[in-house]
Amino acid sequence: MTAHSVLLRLPLSEADRHSFVDEFPDVEFVDGDADADLDSIDVLFAGEPVGDELIDRMGKLVWLHTTSGGGGRFLTPSVRERSITLTTSTGIHGRPFAEFGIACMYGLAKKLPVILEAQRRTVWDRGLTSMDKVGEKTVGIVGLGTVGSELARTVKALGMRVLATKRTVATTPPYVDELGPPEYLGAMLREADVLFLTLPPTSGVLIGEAELRSMKPGSYVINLTGGRRGIDDDALIAAIRDGHIAGAALNSSTPIDADSELWALPNVILSPGLAADDPDKWQMQRAVFVDNLGRFLRGEELRNVVGATQDY
């Protein structure tokens, strides 16, 4: 009889499943079928949030690991009340998100969406203007985590001034000019030419009408937060429509309504979650879980633990 049972609630090939069995022969791995016998499950590996109805059927569950970089969606009432340890795969998404964000920054600043639309309509518009000397501008980053830090390093290397917020501020890294707590957001918005939101998927709306109107006229907003959270779409649409915000990029893991005005606005980039695309993503997610499972079996401290009182 095995001492530990892991429920796998994510799409896996037979080869992937067998690789877990081969690597941990003393652990029972159960496919994520809702009808499975869950009495012996003490570990859950999930790609999407799991409701309390299922959590409550796993009376022995003590640890939940997710492929996501943010864990807030998994902190259900039962997970909190039972003090089930929650860990995430944070730390693996920095490079692809940063590359996508930089591409959006230059694309917006150089009016590529507008140029491509004019090309589609066979319009030769010599009246277009773009942001000059992007490398001399100021970038604001909301959330200096894995993605925000990779972005900061990259834009700093381009010569840009970097401001950032972080929930807990210890020391300011050399690639950031000014770092402050969440209360620093207002001051940062007033100085940023380009604003990046790099928050976990479950963060609430931080950027509404007041925040957008406090930004410089002609500035840009790039939202890399999963699920399009973090910014008020209606306020953003209004600010783009009247020209206060010169353009925006939204990387969304959830579909944008077909009747949303975002589709028709000039200088707007809408991405169906492509910022997270990485051919090696599953292998990196798997490596984090495998490392943590080894730690769990040895009774060691787990990586990427999410506090039960955290918002994400």
C-alpha positions in Angstrom: 0.0 0.0 0.0 1.4 3.4 -1.0 1.8 6.1 1.6 0.7 9.0 -0.6 -1.9 9.5 -3.4 -1.8 12.3 -5.9 -4.9 13.3 -7.9 -3.9 14.7 -11.3 -6.5 17.3 -12.5 -4.9 18.4 -15.7 -4.6 17.1 -19.3 -1.8 14.6 -19.5 -0.7 12.2 -22.1 -0.1 8.5 -21.2 3.6 9.1 -21.4 3.4 12.0 -19.0 1.4 10.0 -16.5 3.8 7.0 -16.7 6.7 9.3 -16.2 5.3 10.3 -12.8 4.8 6.7 -11.9 8.3 5.8 -13.0 9.9 8.7 -11.1 7.8 8.1 -7.9 7.0 4.3 -7.8 5.9 4.5 -4.2 3.3 7.2 -4.9 -0.2 6.4 -6.2 -1.2 8.7 -9.1 -5.0 9.0 -9.8 -6.4 10.4 -13.0 -8.6 13.5 -12.4 -12.0 11.8 -12.9 -14.6 13.3 -10.6 -16.0 9.8 -10.0 -12.7 8.5 -8.7 -12.4 7.3 -5.1 -10.9 10.3 -3.4 -10.7 9.1 0.2 -6.9 8.5 0.1 -5.9 11.6 -1.8 -3.5 13.8 0.1 -2.0 15.7 -2.9 -3.8 17.5 -5.7 -2.0 18.7 -8.9 -4.4 21.0 -10.9 -4.3 23.2 -13.9 -7.6 24.9 -13.2 -9.4 26.0 -10.0 -11.1 23.2 -8.1 -14.4 23.8 -6.4 -15.1 23.1 -2.7 -17.5 20.3 -3.5 -14.5 18.3 -4.8 -12.1 19.5 -2.2 -14.5 18.4 0.6 -14.5 14.9 -0.9 -10.7 14.7 -0.2 -10.7 14.5 3.5 -7.0 13.7 3.7 -5.9 16.5 1.3 -3.0 18.5 2.7 -1.3 20.0 -0.3 -2.6 21.5 -3.6 -0.2 22.5 -6.4 -1.2 24.4 -9.5 0.4 25.0 -12.9 -0.6 28.7 -12.6 1.8 31.4 -11.5 -0.9 32.9 -9.2 -2.8 30.9 -6.6 -5.6 33.2 -5.6 -8.3 31.4 -7.7 -7.4 28.2 -5.8 -7.8 29.7 -2.3 -11.4 28.5 -1.8 -13.1 28.7 1.6 -12.3 25.0 2.2 -8.7 25.4 1.3 -8.4 28.3 3.7 -10.4 26.7 6.5 -8.5 23.4 6.4 -5.1 25.2 6.0 -4.4 23.1 2.9 -0.9 24.1 1.7 -1.2 25.8 -1.7 1.9 26.1 -4.0 2.2 27.6 -7.5 4.4 27.3 -10.6 5.5 30.9 -10.3 9.0 31.8 -11.6 8.8 30.1 -15.0 6.9 32.7 -17.1 9.3 35.7 -17.0 11.0 35.5 -20.4 8.0 34.9 -22.7 5.8 37.5 -20.9 8.7 40.1 -21.0 9.3 39.5 -24.7 5.7 39.9 -25.5 5.4 43.0 -23.4 8.4 44.6 -25.1 7.0 43.8 -28.5 3.7 45.4 -27.6 5.5 48.5 -26.3 7.3 49.1 -29.5 4.3 48.1 -31.6 2.1 50.7 -29.9 4.7 53.4 -29.7 5.4 53.0 -33.4 1.7 52.8 -34.3 1.9 49.3 -35.9 -1.8 48.4 -35.4 -2.8 51.7 -37.1 -0.3 51.1 -39.9 -1.5 47.6 -40.5 -5.1 48.7 -40.5 -4.3 51.4 -43.1 -2.4 48.8 -45.1 -5.5 46.5 -45.0 -7.6 49.4 -46.3 -4.9 50.4 -48.9 -4.6 53.9 -47.3 -1.3 55.7 -47.5 -1.4 58.0 -44.5 1.5 60.3 -44.2 -0.1 62.1 -41.3 0.7 59.3 -38.8 3.2 60.1 -36.0 4.8 57.8 -33.4 6.5 58.1 -30.1 10.1 59.3 -30.5 13.1 58.0 -28.6 11.3 55.2 -26.8 14.5 54.3 -25.0 14.5 57.6 -23.2 11.0 57.2 -21.7 9.8 56.2 -18.3 8.3 52.7 -17.7 6.0 52.0 -14.7 5.6 48.4 -13.7 2.7 47.3 -11.4 3.9 44.2 -9.7 7.6 43.5 -9.6 7.3 39.7 -9.5 8.9 37.2 -11.9 7.4 38.9 -15.0 7.8 42.4 -13.8 11.4 41.8 -12.9 12.3 40.4 -16.3 10.6 43.3 -17.9 12.5 45.8 -15.7 15.8 44.2 -16.6 15.1 44.4 -20.3 13.8 47.9 -20.5 16.5 49.2 -18.2 19.1 47.7 -20.6 17.3 49.7 -23.4 18.1 52.9 -21.4 14.6 53.5 -20.0 13.9 54.8 -16.5 12.1 52.1 -14.5 9.6 52.7 -11.7 7.8 49.8 -10.0 5.5 48.8 -7.2 5.7 45.6 -5.1 3.5 44.4 -2.3 6.5 44.0 0.0 9.5 46.2 -0.5 12.9 45.1 0.9 15.8 46.3 -1.3 15.6 48.1 -4.7 17.3 46.0 -7.4 19.8 47.7 -9.7 17.5 47.5 -12.7 14.8 49.6 -11.0 15.2 53.4 -10.4 12.4 53.7 -7.9 10.5 51.0 -6.1 7.6 51.5 -3.7 4.7 49.7 -2.0 1.2 49.7 -3.5 0.7 53.2 -2.1 3.4 54.4 -4.6 1.1 53.6 -7.5 -0.3 57.2 -7.8 3.1 58.8 -8.0 4.3 56.2 -10.5 1.3 56.7 -12.8 1.9 60.5 -13.0 5.4 59.8 -14.4 5.0 56.7 -16.6 5.0 57.0 -20.4 4.4 53.2 -20.6 2.5 51.3 -17.9 2.8 47.6 -17.5 0.5 45.5 -15.3 2.1 42.2 -14.4 -0.3 41.0 -11.7 -1.6 37.5 -10.8 -4.8 36.5 -12.5 -7.0 37.1 -9.5 -5.9 40.6 -8.6 -8.8 43.1 -8.4 -9.1 46.2 -10.5 -6.4 48.7 -9.7 -6.5 51.0 -12.7 -9.8 52.7 -13.2 -10.9 56.1 -14.5 -9.1 58.2 -11.9 -5.9 56.3 -12.3 -6.0 56.5 -16.1 -6.7 60.3 -16.1 -3.8 60.8 -13.8 -1.4 59.5 -16.4 0.4 61.6 -18.9 -1.6 62.4 -22.1 -0.3 60.2 -24.8 0.9 57.4 -22.6 0.4 53.7 -23.2 -1.0 50.8 -21.1 0.0 47.2 -21.5 -1.9 44.7 -19.4 -0.2 41.3 -19.0 -2.5 40.3 -16.1 -4.3 37.0 -16.8 -8.0 37.1 -17.4 -7.9 40.8 -18.2 -8.1 41.7 -14.5 -6.4 44.8 -13.1 -7.9 47.4 -15.3 -11.4 48.8 -15.9 -12.2 48.1 -19.6 -14.9 50.8 -19.8 -12.5 53.5 -18.4 -9.8 52.4 -20.7 -12.0 52.5 -23.7 -13.1 56.1 -22.8 -9.5 57.2 -22.3 -8.4 55.8 -25.6 -11.4 57.1 -27.4 -10.7 60.7 -26.4 -6.9 60.4 -26.9 -5.8 60.7 -23.3 -4.3 57.2 -23.6 -2.6 56.8 -26.9 -2.9 53.0 -27.1 -3.2 49.7 -25.1 -2.3 46.1 -25.3 -4.4 43.5 -23.5 -3.2 39.9 -23.1 -6.3 38.0 -22.1 -6.7 34.3 -21.2 -10.5 34.8 -21.4 -12.3 35.8 -24.5 -13.2 39.5 -25.1 -16.9 40.1 -25.8 -17.6 40.3 -29.5 -19.5 43.6 -29.1 -16.7 45.2 -27.1 -15.5 48.5 -28.5 -11.9 47.3 -27.9 -12.0 45.4 -31.2 -12.5 48.6 -33.2 -10.3 51.1 -31.4 -7.2 52.2 -33.2 -3.7 51.4 -31.7 -5.1 48.6 -29.6 -3.5 45.1 -29.5 -5.7 42.2 -28.3 -3.9 39.0 -27.6 -5.6 35.6 -26.8 -3.2 34.8 -24.0 -0.1 34.5 -26.3 2.2 36.2 -23.8 2.3 32.9 -21.9 3.1 30.7 -25.0 6.3 28.8 -24.5 7.0 25.4 -26.1 8.7 24.3 -22.9 6.1 25.6 -20.5 4.7 22.1 -19.5 8.2 20.8 -18.8 9.0 23.8 -16.6 5.6 23.4 -14.8 6.3 19.7 -14.4 9.8 20.4 -13.0 8.4 22.7 -10.3 5.9 20.1 -9.2 8.4 17.2 -9.3 10.8 19.2 -7.1 8.0 20.0 -4.7 6.7 16.5 -4.6 10.2 15.3 -3.7 10.4 17.9 -0.9 6.9 16.8 0.3 7.9 13.2 0.5 11.1 14.0 2.4 9.2 16.3 4.8 11.1 19.4 3.5 9.8 23.0 3.0 7.9 23.5 -0.2 8.6 26.1 -2.9 6.2 28.8 -3.9 3.8 28.5 -1.0 0.9 31.0 -1.1 -0.2 32.4 2.3 -3.8 31.7 3.2 -4.4 35.4 3.8 -3.0 36.6 0.5 -5.2 38.1 -2.2 -3.3 36.1 -4.8 
